[in-house]
Amino acid sequence: MLMVFALSCAEDERAPPSASAGATAQVSASGPSGASDGPSPLPLTSERTANAPSGSAAPSAAPAAPGRGDPRGACPADMRKVEGRHCLSPEHLCAEWNEVNVTGKVERGQCKRYREPARCLGERWAPMRFCMDTYEWPNQRGAVPRNLTSWQEAKDACEAIGKRLCTDVEFTFACEGEAMRPHVTGFERDSAKCSFDRPYRERTFDFDKHDACLADPACKAALDAIDQRVPAGSLPACVSEDGVFDLNGNVNEWVQLPNKGFSKRAGLKGGWWGPVRDRCRPITTFHGESDYGYEVGFRCCKDASP
C-alpha cells in the first residue's frame, strides 16, 4: 500500500517516482488493535543506531532551555509547553524551486525557498496552549524513534502514560509557530538541518510490527538495509522555537483528527527521511488506524495545566 501525500497548500510539490514508491504502510493482519481486551503499553526504550550524522553524538540528557517552551508549572519535565496564536489559513508562496532530473527530464521538485514573511489570510487566528513530547517516542534524547507501529498502538501507548496523541492542528502549530514557517527551521528547505531528502532505498520485504520484526533476523536485516532513522535530538538545528526536536523528517508521525469517526481518526504529519514533503502543514489521511510502516512513528501531547 503506497502512502499518498496530500498537500494542504496550493502548490504542485512532486517527488521523483522512486520517492513516492518508498513510503509504504502495511495493514495489520490481526485487524484493528482496538478489538483486543485492552492496550498493552509499549516499552519506554528503543533500539539504538549508528545512523547519527558525523560528529553529532547525542548527550544522555537534554540541554537546559529556559524561557520559551519551558514546561515548568504547565507540563511534565519531558515535554515542552507550546503556546501562542495559530493561523488557520497561511499564505505560503514559493520563491525558488528545486529541480529534479526524472527519467532524463528536468522537472520542478519541492519548493527550495518560500517568500517571507508569510501572511495570515483573513487574519484568522486561534489560541493554542498544550504540552508536546520533546522527542519522538520513546521521548528519549539519543534513542532511535520507534517505527512499525500502528495509529491505534500509538494512541494506546500515549494514553497508558497519562498523555494522548497530538492533534493535527497541535502538530502544525508546534512546527510552524506564529511566524507560519513552512519548515520547522524556517522558510528554506535545508536537509543539513533536519533528516530528510536522503536517497530512496527500495523496500523488498513485508515487515512485521516493531517488536516482532526486531525478533526476526530476516525482518531485522531487511529493515537495517533501508532504515535511515537517526537518534532523537542528534541534529541540534532541527528544533522548534519551543524546544521540540525533529518535527520535520526522521519519521512520519501519527496524529489524531478530532471529531472524526472510527477508522477516520488517523493522520500522518511532518514527513520522514526520504525526498518527500517534509513540511509543517501537509497531512496524509489515507491510512487506516491499524496500518503501520517502516518510516512511521509518533510522539505524545497533553493538555497544559492552567
C-alpha positions as a printed Julia matrix, in Angstrom:
306×3 Matrix{Float64}:
   0.0     0.0     0.0
   1.51    3.32   -1.02
   1.39    6.42    1.09
  -0.4     9.28   -0.65
   0.89   12.67    0.43
  -1.95   15.19    0.47
  -0.74   18.79    0.31
  -2.8    21.38    2.13
  -1.04   24.3     0.47
  -1.84   25.3    -3.12
   1.3    24.19   -4.91
   2.44   21.39   -7.16
   5.05   19.66   -4.99
   6.02   16.38   -6.61
   8.77   13.99   -5.58
  10.6    11.71   -8.01
   8.75    8.45   -8.71
  11.22    6.48   -6.61
  10.45    8.66   -3.61
   6.7     8.23   -3.8
   7.14    4.48   -4.01
   9.36    4.46   -0.96
   6.85    5.32    1.73
   4.83    2.23    2.48
   2.36    1.38    5.17
   1.32   -2.16    5.9
  -2.07   -3.4     7.05
  -2.04   -5.39   10.25
  -3.19   -8.95    9.67
  -4.79   -9.06   13.1
  -7.22   -6.21   12.41
  -7.65   -3.05   14.48
  -5.87   -3.34   17.79
  -8.9    -1.76   19.41
 -10.53   -5.19   19.19
  -8.2    -6.55   21.86
  -9.0    -6.81   25.57
  -7.06   -3.62   26.26
  -3.96   -1.62   25.37
  -0.59   -3.16   26.01
   1.82   -0.36   26.91
   4.81   -0.06   24.62
   8.27   -0.11   26.18
   9.75    3.27   27.02
  13.08    2.27   25.49
  14.06    1.91   21.86
  16.82    0.4    19.77
  19.91    2.49   19.16
  21.54    3.01   15.79
  24.76    4.16   14.2
  22.86    6.37   11.72
  23.65    9.6    13.57
  25.34   12.28   11.44
  29.09   12.52   11.83
  30.11   14.41   14.92
  26.59   14.54   16.33
  26.69   12.03   19.17
  23.76   12.85   21.4
  24.29   13.52   25.11
  22.35   11.48   27.61
  20.14   14.36   28.72
  18.51   17.32   27.0
  20.26   20.66   27.46
  18.53   23.26   29.6
  16.37   25.59   27.53
  14.72   28.13   29.83
  12.29   30.72   28.57
  10.01   29.92   25.66
   8.73   26.34   25.83
   9.82   25.91   29.44
   7.48   23.23   30.83
   7.74   24.19   34.5
   4.34   24.67   36.09
   2.42   23.61   32.99
   3.86   20.35   31.6
   5.84   17.29   32.67
   9.61   17.71   32.57
   9.97   15.52   29.45
   7.66   17.79   27.44
   7.71   21.35   26.13
   4.99   23.95   26.55
   3.69   25.22   23.21
   1.65   28.4    23.36
   0.6    31.19   21.02
  -1.71   32.14   18.13
  -2.22   29.67   15.31
  -3.05   31.0    11.84
  -5.86   28.98   10.27
  -5.04   29.9     6.66
  -1.44   30.96    5.99
  -0.26   32.0     2.55
   2.94   30.19    1.57
   4.35   31.42   -1.75
   7.34   29.65   -3.26
  10.17   32.0    -4.24
  12.6    29.36   -5.54
  12.11   25.75   -6.63
  14.39   22.74   -6.52
  14.8    21.0    -9.86
  14.96   17.23  -10.11
  16.01   15.02  -13.0
  13.28   12.44  -13.54
  13.96    9.92  -16.34
  16.27   12.37  -18.08
  13.83   15.26  -17.9
  14.34   18.17  -15.53
  11.17   18.87  -13.57
  10.16   21.12  -10.73
  10.57   19.41   -7.37
   9.84   20.63   -3.84
   9.97   24.31   -3.03
  13.5    25.29   -2.02
  12.69   28.67   -0.5
   9.44   30.4     0.42
   8.74   34.1     0.37
   8.86   35.62    3.84
   7.18   36.76    5.89
   4.13   34.56    5.43
   0.7    36.21    5.51
  -2.29   35.0     7.53
  -5.22   35.13    5.11
  -8.24   36.81    6.65
  -6.27   37.29    9.87
  -7.96   34.21   11.27
  -6.11   33.06   14.41
  -6.82   30.51   17.13
  -5.23   30.45   20.61
  -3.12   27.37   21.38
  -1.69   26.08   24.66
  -0.6    22.48   25.19
   2.34   20.2    26.05
   4.3    18.17   23.48
   6.95   15.5    23.92
  10.42   16.89   23.34
  11.34   13.91   21.14
   9.63   11.21   19.11
   8.65    8.07   21.06
  10.19    6.83   23.29
  10.87   10.52   24.0
  14.5     9.99   24.98
  17.37   12.02   23.63
  19.7     9.74   21.69
  17.13    6.93   21.24
  16.08    5.88   17.75
  12.4     6.7    17.21
  10.08    3.71   17.29
   8.6     2.68   13.93
   6.4    -0.14   12.56
   3.67    0.92   14.99
   0.01    1.45   14.11
  -2.05    4.54   14.93
  -4.11    2.56   17.46
  -0.97    1.25   19.18
   0.46    4.78   19.3
  -2.78    6.11   20.8
  -2.84    3.34   23.43
   0.83    3.93   24.29
   0.34    7.65   24.93
  -2.81    7.11   26.98
  -1.11    4.42   29.08
   1.3     7.05   30.45
  -1.31    9.79   31.0
  -0.81   11.56   27.68
  -2.53   11.41   24.27
  -1.69   11.57   20.6
  -1.18   15.1    19.32
  -3.91   16.55   17.13
  -3.13   17.58   13.59
  -3.52   21.26   14.49
  -1.25   20.95   17.52
   1.47   19.38   15.39
   1.14   22.1    12.74
   1.39   24.94   15.25
   4.29   23.38   17.18
   6.15   23.1    13.89
   5.41   26.43   12.18
   4.72   28.74   15.16
   3.19   32.19   14.94
   5.61   33.05   12.11
   3.87   30.38    9.97
   7.17   28.83    8.91
   6.72   26.18    6.16
   9.53   24.15    7.77
  10.33   23.91   11.46
  13.7    25.52   10.69
  12.28   28.42    8.67
  11.38   29.36    5.12
  14.08   27.39    3.32
  14.24   23.63    2.74
  17.52   22.56    4.34
  18.34   18.87    4.64
  21.53   19.74    6.53
  19.38   20.8     9.49
  16.76   18.05    9.56
  16.93   14.44    8.4
  15.15   14.39    5.03
  15.96   14.25    1.3
  18.05   11.14    1.87
  18.37    8.75   -1.1
  15.48    6.36   -1.51
  16.19    2.69   -0.79
  13.72    0.23   -2.29
  11.67   -1.87    0.11
  11.8    -5.6    -0.73
  10.32   -7.12    2.44
   6.87   -7.23    4.06
   7.74   -6.06    7.57
   6.19   -7.31   10.77
   5.32   -4.88   13.52
   8.15   -3.38   15.53
   8.85   -5.93   18.26
   8.21   -8.95   16.03
  10.44   -7.53   13.32
  13.37   -6.94   15.67
  12.99  -10.52   16.96
  13.08  -11.99   13.43
  16.61  -11.98   11.92
  15.33  -11.78    8.34
  12.95   -8.92    9.08
  15.55   -7.02   11.1
  18.17   -7.43    8.37
  15.75   -6.13    5.73
  14.86   -3.18    7.95
  18.52   -2.38    8.62
  19.14   -2.32    4.87
  16.72    0.56    4.25
  16.46    2.22    7.67
  17.83    5.77    7.81
  16.42    6.96   11.13
  18.77    9.0    13.29
  18.79    9.25   17.11
  16.36   11.78   18.54
  17.93   15.19   19.09
  21.1    14.31   17.15
  20.5    17.23   14.75
  20.68   20.29   17.04
  19.33   22.68   14.39
  16.19   20.6    13.81
  14.3    22.1    16.72
  11.3    24.37   17.09
  11.35   27.71   18.88
   9.74   25.91   21.84
  12.47   23.26   22.03
  10.7    20.34   20.29
  13.06   18.25   18.12
  12.64   16.54   14.76
   9.19   17.79   13.79
  10.25   17.54   10.15
  11.95   14.41    8.8
  13.33   11.35   10.58
   9.97    9.55   10.91
   6.44   10.46    9.9
   4.31   10.96   13.0
   0.81    9.71   13.73
  -1.66   12.41   14.82
  -5.32   12.27   15.69
  -8.09   14.06   13.8
 -10.63   15.24   16.39
 -14.34   14.85   15.7
 -13.75   12.12   13.12
 -15.46    8.75   13.33
 -13.89    5.34   13.85
 -11.37    4.39   11.11
 -11.04    8.05   10.04
  -9.15    9.42   13.04
  -5.59    8.8    11.81
  -3.25   11.26   10.11
   0.48   11.49    9.4
   2.46   14.71    9.78
   6.0    16.04    9.44
   7.46   13.8     6.75
  10.27   11.24    7.05
  13.89   10.83    5.96
  13.14   10.4     2.25
  12.81   13.03   -0.5
   9.19   13.82    0.33
   7.18   16.87    1.5
   8.8    17.27    4.97
   6.94   20.44    5.87
   4.78   21.55    8.78
   1.31   21.88    7.28
   0.66   18.93    4.89
  -1.1    15.87    6.27
  -1.71   12.36    4.95
  -5.12   10.91    5.87
  -5.11    7.9     3.56
  -4.08    5.21    6.05
  -6.23    3.21    8.42
  -5.84    3.02   12.16
  -4.24   -0.45   12.04
  -1.75    0.41    9.27
   1.97    0.75   10.03
   5.18    1.46    8.15
   8.94    1.36    8.47
   9.11    5.16    8.28
   6.19    5.87   10.66
   6.46    6.77   14.35
   4.74    9.12   16.8
   5.05   11.36   19.83
   2.59   12.33   22.57
   0.88   15.53   23.69
  -1.03   16.57   26.8
  -3.23   19.45   27.91
  -1.22   22.09   29.72
  -2.02   22.82   33.36
  -3.65   26.22   33.99
